[in-house]
């Protein structure tokens, strides 16, 4: 295969004022800028695209263009390894080390060509114009044109082959999954990361009724699941009256592990954005919701207001939180690497590092140690997080239990919540992965990766 060489662009390719105003060009520039922030600066995609506090160029776009930027970035990150492999095969030699902006522009265009419903000609044309208009990229405009046109010609046969040969993750992440789950389970997890996840709802009552109203199914755990959203969540039946809230089926399990909490005082530590808080209140508990982040607590308060639920809300570092009275039960869904949520947040493997995982595990241990002191003797504590890494789950919990006499493990039973039997480990922990589900039906497959353990305070 003849591969494009890096050539300087001649004067005839200089951009005109008309081309610089081309519709869609600013959207692609913003997408490339944000991709650079994620991959090179390890910035959070959710933070960059937050409508109120996100990246200024992103916020300056209209709603339709913001949606397109997010779609481009989700595809570019979800399929980053595949895109990289396909682009590399179209080049005679690797891009220069200082050509990061060129790489990001090519990834943005390739994501549209390969995975989005964007005309190929528009994706190529806008990428070439983007290169011409950027002093860093102008000399590569011919290369951009040649590489992307070649990709358009071969994508029907090249894309399936590339998908079969690549793993959609940086090496460090795939290797840690291999160590934890083995090659076969890792392959299944990474395959699920390529798919857009369904949308799950925790409903206040009558799951079957809401499954019919929302056009979905009821999972064995009681969660209602639909394939995807056709419009905003706030347009769905039941939103205004607070009949349900969006919450992955796996994320709904930790609160249920506390058992019957009606009439008891329960602390939800690291509570925001409030899905688990709502569960605890709905189960009849007197809930104190604690979180360090003022902005996240504001969101929790707004969510509870829509749901017509009340909790005592406390802004505090959990390690310094000292209530007047000990709690009957505690749920602590601790900060983590979020590697169990890659289906929803494909930036995670590209923004986290092994060092982050070690630091977060140490933080979780510190939070857990203090949380235990807030629990009444005989009270239950459920520790959870949405990490796939055992360093933040099984290993941390086992080390903690081996070094404390204040609590003991209260093993989770496979039959205590319908549908969880395959998620309960021999030790009595709960562990879900994106490769897990509730049978073979496509809509029943896939969960966020979660770890949970239940402890009881020594009398």
Secondary structure as the mmCIF struct_conf table of DSSP 4:
data_model
#
loop_
_struct_conf.conf_type_id
_struct_conf.id
_struct_conf.beg_label_comp_id
_struct_conf.beg_label_asym_id
_struct_conf.beg_label_seq_id
_struct_conf.end_label_comp_id
_struct_conf.end_label_asym_id
_struct_conf.end_label_seq_id
STRN STRN1 UNK A 4 UNK A 4
HELX_LH_PP_P HELX_LH_PP_P1 UNK A 5 UNK A 6
HELX_LH_PP_P HELX_LH_PP_P2 UNK A 8 UNK A 10
HELX_RH_3T_P HELX_RH_3T_P1 UNK A 11 UNK A 13
HELX_LH_PP_P HELX_LH_PP_P3 UNK A 14 UNK A 16
HELX_RH_AL_P HELX_RH_AL_P1 UNK A 17 UNK A 20
TURN_TY1_P TURN_TY1_P1 UNK A 21 UNK A 21
TURN_TY1_P TURN_TY1_P2 UNK A 23 UNK A 24
HELX_RH_AL_P HELX_RH_AL_P2 UNK A 25 UNK A 41
HELX_RH_AL_P HELX_RH_AL_P3 UNK A 45 UNK A 48
TURN_TY1_P TURN_TY1_P3 UNK A 49 UNK A 49
TURN_TY1_P TURN_TY1_P4 UNK A 51 UNK A 53
BEND BEND1 UNK A 54 UNK A 54
HELX_RH_AL_P HELX_RH_AL_P4 UNK A 56 UNK A 59
TURN_TY1_P TURN_TY1_P5 UNK A 60 UNK A 60
BEND BEND2 UNK A 61 UNK A 61
HELX_RH_AL_P HELX_RH_AL_P5 UNK A 63 UNK A 78
TURN_TY1_P TURN_TY1_P6 UNK A 79 UNK A 79
HELX_RH_AL_P HELX_RH_AL_P6 UNK A 80 UNK A 89
TURN_TY1_P TURN_TY1_P7 UNK A 90 UNK A 90
STRN STRN2 UNK A 91 UNK A 91
BEND BEND3 UNK A 92 UNK A 93
HELX_LH_PP_P HELX_LH_PP_P4 UNK A 94 UNK A 96
TURN_TY1_P TURN_TY1_P8 UNK A 97 UNK A 98
HELX_RH_AL_P HELX_RH_AL_P7 UNK A 100 UNK A 115
BEND BEND4 UNK A 116 UNK A 118
HELX_RH_AL_P HELX_RH_AL_P8 UNK A 120 UNK A 133
BEND BEND5 UNK A 134 UNK A 134
TURN_TY1_P TURN_TY1_P9 UNK A 135 UNK A 137
HELX_RH_3T_P HELX_RH_3T_P2 UNK A 138 UNK A 140
HELX_RH_AL_P HELX_RH_AL_P9 UNK A 141 UNK A 165
BEND BEND6 UNK A 168 UNK A 169
HELX_RH_AL_P HELX_RH_AL_P10 UNK A 171 UNK A 193
TURN_TY1_P TURN_TY1_P10 UNK A 194 UNK A 194
BEND BEND7 UNK A 195 UNK A 195
HELX_LH_PP_P HELX_LH_PP_P5 UNK A 196 UNK A 197
STRN STRN3 UNK A 199 UNK A 203
BEND BEND8 UNK A 204 UNK A 205
HELX_RH_AL_P HELX_RH_AL_P11 UNK A 207 UNK A 214
TURN_TY1_P TURN_TY1_P11 UNK A 215 UNK A 215
STRN STRN4 UNK A 217 UNK A 218
TURN_TY1_P TURN_TY1_P12 UNK A 220 UNK A 221
BEND BEND9 UNK A 222 UNK A 222
STRN STRN5 UNK A 224 UNK A 226
BEND BEND10 UNK A 227 UNK A 227
BEND BEND11 UNK A 230 UNK A 231
HELX_RH_3T_P HELX_RH_3T_P3 UNK A 233 UNK A 235
BEND BEND12 UNK A 236 UNK A 236
TURN_TY1_P TURN_TY1_P13 UNK A 237 UNK A 242
STRN STRN6 UNK A 244 UNK A 246
TURN_TY1_P TURN_TY1_P14 UNK A 249 UNK A 252
HELX_RH_AL_P HELX_RH_AL_P12 UNK A 253 UNK A 256
TURN_TY1_P TURN_TY1_P15 UNK A 257 UNK A 258
TURN_TY1_P TURN_TY1_P16 UNK A 262 UNK A 263
BEND BEND13 UNK A 264 UNK A 264
STRN STRN7 UNK A 265 UNK A 269
TURN_TY1_P TURN_TY1_P17 UNK A 270 UNK A 270
TURN_TY1_P TURN_TY1_P18 UNK A 272 UNK A 273
HELX_RH_AL_P HELX_RH_AL_P13 UNK A 275 UNK A 282
TURN_TY1_P TURN_TY1_P19 UNK A 283 UNK A 284
STRN STRN8 UNK A 286 UNK A 291
BEND BEND14 UNK A 292 UNK A 292
HELX_RH_AL_P HELX_RH_AL_P14 UNK A 294 UNK A 307
TURN_TY1_P TURN_TY1_P20 UNK A 308 UNK A 308
STRN STRN9 UNK A 312 UNK A 315
HELX_RH_3T_P HELX_RH_3T_P4 UNK A 318 UNK A 320
BEND BEND15 UNK A 324 UNK A 325
STRN STRN10 UNK A 327 UNK A 333
HELX_RH_3T_P HELX_RH_3T_P5 UNK A 339 UNK A 341
TURN_TY1_P TURN_TY1_P21 UNK A 342 UNK A 344
TURN_TY1_P TURN_TY1_P22 UNK A 346 UNK A 347
HELX_RH_AL_P HELX_RH_AL_P15 UNK A 348 UNK A 351
HELX_RH_AL_P HELX_RH_AL_P16 UNK A 354 UNK A 373
TURN_TY1_P TURN_TY1_P23 UNK A 374 UNK A 374
STRN STRN11 UNK A 375 UNK A 385
BEND BEND16 UNK A 386 UNK A 386
HELX_RH_3T_P HELX_RH_3T_P6 UNK A 390 UNK A 392
TURN_TY1_P TURN_TY1_P24 UNK A 393 UNK A 393
HELX_RH_AL_P HELX_RH_AL_P17 UNK A 394 UNK A 402
TURN_TY1_P TURN_TY1_P25 UNK A 403 UNK A 403
BEND BEND17 UNK A 405 UNK A 406
STRN STRN12 UNK A 407 UNK A 409
HELX_LH_PP_P HELX_LH_PP_P6 UNK A 411 UNK A 413
TURN_TY1_P TURN_TY1_P26 UNK A 414 UNK A 415
BEND BEND18 UNK A 416 UNK A 417
TURN_TY1_P TURN_TY1_P27 UNK A 418 UNK A 419
HELX_RH_3T_P HELX_RH_3T_P7 UNK A 421 UNK A 423
STRN STRN13 UNK A 424 UNK A 424
TURN_TY1_P TURN_TY1_P28 UNK A 426 UNK A 427
BEND BEND19 UNK A 428 UNK A 428
STRN STRN14 UNK A 430 UNK A 432
TURN_TY1_P TURN_TY1_P29 UNK A 434 UNK A 435
STRN STRN15 UNK A 437 UNK A 437
BEND BEND20 UNK A 438 UNK A 441
HELX_RH_3T_P HELX_RH_3T_P8 UNK A 442 UNK A 444
STRN STRN16 UNK A 445 UNK A 445
STRN STRN17 UNK A 450 UNK A 457
#
